[in-house]
Amino acid sequence: MQLTGKSLIGFGLGAGGAGSFRAFNPTTSTDLDPPFVSAWAAEVDRAAKLAHAAFATLSRLPGNRRASLLRRIAAQLEANATAIVERAAAETALPLPRLQGELARTCFQLRLYGEAAETGLWLDARIDHGDPQRQPQPKPDVRSCFQPAGPVVVFGASNFPLAYSVAGGDTASALATGCPVIVKAHQAHPGTSEVVGRCIQQAVREEGLPEGTFSLIFGPGNEVGTQLVRHPLIKGVGFTGSRKGGRALMDAAAARPEPIPVYAEMGSVNPVVLLPGALASRAEEIAAGLHASFTLGVGQFCTNPGLVLTVAGASTDRFLAKLTELTAATPVGTMLTRGICKAYRHGVNKFTTTAGVKELAATPSPASQTQVGATLLACSGDTFLARRELMEEIFGPATLVVRCADVAQLQTIVAALEGQLTATLHGSEAELAAASDLIAALAAKAGRLVCNGFPTGVEVCHAMVHGGPYPATSNGAYTSVGTRALARWGRLACYQNFSEAGLPAELKDANPLGLWRLVDGKLGLH
Amino acid sequence: MQLTGKSLIGFGLGAGGAGSFRAFNPTTSTDLDPPFVSAWAAEVDRAAKLAHAAFATLSRLPGNRRASLLRRIAAQLEANATAIVERAAAETALPLPRLQGELARTCFQLRLYGEAAETGLWLDARIDHGDPQRQPQPKPDVRSCFQPAGPVVVFGASNFPLAYSVAGGDTASALATGCPVIVKAHQAHPGTSEVVGRCIQQAVREEGLPEGTFSLIFGPGNEVGTQLVRHPLIKGVGFTGSRKGGRALMDAAAARPEPIPVYAEMGSVNPVVLLPGALASRAEEIAAGLHASFTLGVGQFCTNPGLVLTVAGASTDRFLAKLTELTAATPVGTMLTRGICKAYRHGVNKFTTTAGVKELAATPSPASQTQVGATLLACSGDTFLARRELMEEIFGPATLVVRCADVAQLQTIVAALEGQLTATLHGSEAELAAASDLIAALAAKAGRLVCNGFPTGVEVCHAMVHGGPYPATSNGAYTSVGTRALARWGRLACYQNFSEAGLPAELKDANPLGLWRLVDGKLGLH
């Protein structure tokens, strides 16, 4: 597939011309061809209008038609796997096996969300039959379900060029509900974005759906993204990235004449609590597991464990000795972008120059714009509590181990934490059985609790929650991974006293879509 | 029950002293005893801290304990019905039978939401069992459900002193999920608020729950409310009132260091579309129904039909003649407050002085601070499309009938409408069968569509949606009436690889709470 460097506006190519940019190969430190042309404001507007027009069709399709689109996108991605994975490797420095795995996960996700569109649980269809004889007033017939909210904008993530980018979870879940999608491509992998975008474009064509079902917009800065979020025809936003970027979108969306929801996943430090009994029996094993987790993918995961809470003592010393040894031996890795690399170095430097923080190990970092080593930092509970900036995320292969004076101080720190995507607890069987208060305290802070494991690795399934209280995400009532991700793109619609002919299929008495429904308070396939 | 005029801070009384205010009897135009003392900032802070402390207990109660609290509140309200209804009548000028009905509805609502707390559908409990043998990686055991988000603030509504005030739908749904509630009493019915608040206080005591479960705060202006919305321990807001007031709270909540959701129901004009065939056969009947609906309760309902779309012609003339006759004969009514009365007159005056708008009928309004007559206005479709201000809500017994040139113009107007709580469609059987595009267009604009009926009257049931796209509410994915109202107060929590002992009851394999759960993708009572 020959890259054009042009935005995909429906079935057409953008002309653009407000400037151009190139992808950068972080492994070779060279620019890549072709130049990518930024979209004009008029093209962004045209994409929004096409999406609005497509919504009329897409929103009324039954779930199985939307599932068919998602399956076709997955098949297109698989047919173009080599082109996708090779370009992604050049643009991100992620190893081929990781990218092959990520592509498989992306396709699995598309198919699972397609299934969810067919099953229709997200619709929450309900029927309360009327009773014209009720006194003192007749009871109306009331029926309701979720329906798609309208066109949405998706911002691709730098660290998941496939699974959380153009055909990633936000796009898949929005299309599954019947919402047209406009993707703002991440400037770090525009070529990957174009190849994937053209797969979606082709699938939309083959399914005979309106061209506004999908558009892909290029633009290097914030301008194009802000224009999209402010566009009156846009009804929702999905974002995975930095806290600063996510908050800016939240603020822009909240300040619109018609505010719209932004589902921003902004990362966190993912605290790992190691209770003394766990360390007493498994210090080295936990050190090895933690090391593998915080250095995985050069530490570039939203769920990277950047903070470890322990109680000072001999087992903790043993744990730290092992972790120090492993960290010092970590091979240098290439990060996704120069900006991420710079921010990582800045963050590590900020921590190591904070009074009371000790650098226990650091792989020497080469003089490179993109390559870094791993860093292990430590401080006392007192230092941590006195310095709120130590709660900030360092995106990359670094972790800070806090040696608390006792379990009480550890609990004080847990209570002081911000919202998190995950929190992890290691304990012996006896410790876990006695930890209900600690578990509740962690559950109050995080979207997902992990027991005796590590937070990296987010299973795509029905029960997964990749979310959490602010600032981990914009809204802790939602998840961006798992089939509940569809719920983000819906709004409620209710029909009172309509006859069978006037009702949408979801709410007809005959239940032609075979949905689970709450009928007169009883849940069933009726 | 002797009124104290003091805020209820947990089980105690506020001292306050930042000023005081009295209730006003709109029927007699006299101030009522006693004075109500505004809460100090320190008291508001104390209420928030008590709520935060209570949350630790309340959030971990099983649903049946929360249901028991709600039932006890209902019983307390019934035991104090006379005091509640008499004071409410004095403070609101609403007739006794209406208030008795509203109290019954409030108690029904408390019990229904209690049942919803027991059934636990809002929890959306899910289990995906693990598979340690899965290749290339073991599959984790992942379980999740909603849990209460934290203390919430409820703003009482002026027009529902019982059903949407201190013990109304927002409070009932929040307590049902396990969220402590701080109510900011509406200054128009402080005495009713105190009596109802003391019923809740007593029920909390009798249930042996922490005092921070409920507080009631007095304060005449916006200061106390803004302080509550900005308080870091508050995690959500419920509001029913004006668009200006709701938007101010939305903006304040979005600007917090940690933004929180505001569920604001801000009213709408509730368009009624009358297709020619319906008017041809039922012009007088529809006129009578519409008149009863728009003048009900002196027009003081969020779902009041303030805009009627018709196609000019003989049947429409017949409809208007009847509606003119009925409107002219409407008895004068007493509004809830002087402010609402003033705003009504201002709104009517603004419309009648707009070029192209004709006043077809108006009951003469007496020279009173609170009494008004009904008003019937009419204009052409061209005038309506040219004057966006005619889309604004006049809160009170007024309605504007638009005579469109044809059905196409009517559809243009529907497409131009803002978000609405309701939209109503009258049509003959043949018209409705051919109206799927119009129904979809109306469904895109409104939370609830009513067929061949009228929008006033909101049934409290599982399927009800009292919501709608902005500006009708802050978020069209939620409803403030019906059992889905519980969903507003939750956030997601997920548990990975926990043993049975560490899991909350909702997610244990044995399903001790008897919940509907999605287990490995299958929905069931398992």
Interface residues (C-beta under 8 A of the other chain):
Chain A: A56 S59 R60 L121 D124 R126 I127 D128 Q137 K139 P140 V142 R143 S144 F146 Q147 A149 M250 D251 A254 A255 E258 P259 P261 G419 E429 L432 A433 A435 S436 I439 A440 A443 A446 G447 R448 L449 V450 C451 N452 G453 G457 E459 C461 H462 A463 M464 V465 G467 P469 Y470 P471 S474 N475 G476 A477 Y478 T479 R484 A487 G490 R491 L492 A493 C494 Y495 Q496 N497 F498 S499 A501 G502 W516 L518 D520 G521 L523
Chain B: A56 S59 R60 L121 D124 R126 I127 D128 Q137 K139 P140 V142 R143 S144 F146 Q147 A149 M250 D251 A254 A255 E258 P259 P261 G419 E429 L432 A433 A435 S436 I439 A440 A443 A446 G447 R448 L449 V450 C451 N452 G453 G457 E459 C461 H462 A463 M464 V465 G467 P469 Y470 P471 S474 N475 G476 A477 Y478 T479 R484 A487 G490 R491 L492 A493 C494 Y495 Q496 N497 F498 S499 A501 G502 W516 L518 D520 G521 L523
